[in-house]
């Protein structure tokens, strides 16, 4: 794109992407991981996060969420968090351990 970048190839754990509704949805039975839609990251200076209507979803390199704590206080397996649209409160997805994963095999 002219502004920002696209991210593709991520997998959702603890939820699925509903393309018709354009938001997070409950996982289907026996679905551990689902493909995430393409994410368009657009940088905005001094942007305030929305109070509701999105889940701040962490992205991890591998399924193992643990790692060595770096100087930032985050695991070395942690990449970044992205806002994903939802109609449920953020705590709903936190309880399910919803996260984006870069690689299922390691």
Helices and strands as residue ranges (DSSP letters): E 5-7, E 11-13, E 16-18, E 23-25, E 33-35, E 39-41, E 54-60, E 78-85, H 90-95, E 99-101
